[in-house]
């Protein structure tokens, strides 16, 4: 999901169990990071389980530092938030 300006988030990179270890995930992620519409997006990110951190590091992702550069200049501390619908 992306606004093609500030942020892009990768959700659910899933490779069938019988195809894992064949480079399919790497091909999918390369298609995302090389997509022409995302080349100027400064915040390409994903969430993953702790056990998958080494894999995502091998394809170029780094652990998120909560302080990040913002397009307007400078840095700002980012906070991950989730929506909870009130009753």
N, C-alpha and C positions, 0 to 999 in steps of 0.2 A: 504494500500500500504506500502511495507516495503523493505528494503535492507537486512533484517535479521541481521544487525550488529549495526547500529547507530540509525536508526529512523524507526518508524512505525506510520502511520496515519490512523485513523478510519474515514471513510466517510459514510454518509447517513445511520445511524441507524434508520430505519423506521419500525414502527409497525402499522398495520392496526388499524383504529379507533375503530373497534369493539373488538379488542384484547388488547387494552391498559389497564393497571391496573392489568393484569394477570401474570406479571413477565416475559413476552416474551423478552422485551428489556434487562432485567438483564441476562437472559440465553444467549442471543446473545453476550453481552459484556463479560460475564464470559468465554465464548468459545474463545474469542479473547485474553483476558489477560492471560488465562491459556494455550494457545497454546504452545506446546513444542518449536517450532521454534522462539518464541518471548521472551523466558525467559531471554536471555542475551542482549536484545535490551534495551538500556538505555533511549530512547526517545519515549515512546508510548504516542501519543497525539491525540486530536480531536478538531474540531471547532464546536461550537454550538451556538444557539441563546441564548441571555441573559436569557430568561425565562426558559431555560432548565438546567441552571447551578445547581440549587438545586438537580435535578434528577441525573445528572452525578456525583455530589459530593456523593450521597448516594451509588453509585456503585464503589467508590474509586478514581475518578478523582479529581484533584485539579486545581484551577486557575493557569495558567501558569505564572511563574516568568520569566521575560525576561532574567535573568542571570541564566545560567544552567551549570551543570558540563559537561565537554566534555571527551570523552573516553581517550584522550591523557593526561589527567590530568589538573587540574585547572578549572577555570570557564570562560565563555565567554558570552557576551551579544548577544542574538539572536534577529533577526529582521524578522518579517513576511513580505514576499514579494509575489506579484502576477505578472504573466507574461502578458504583453500587447504587442500584435503583432504590429509592426510598419508597416505603409502603404507604 
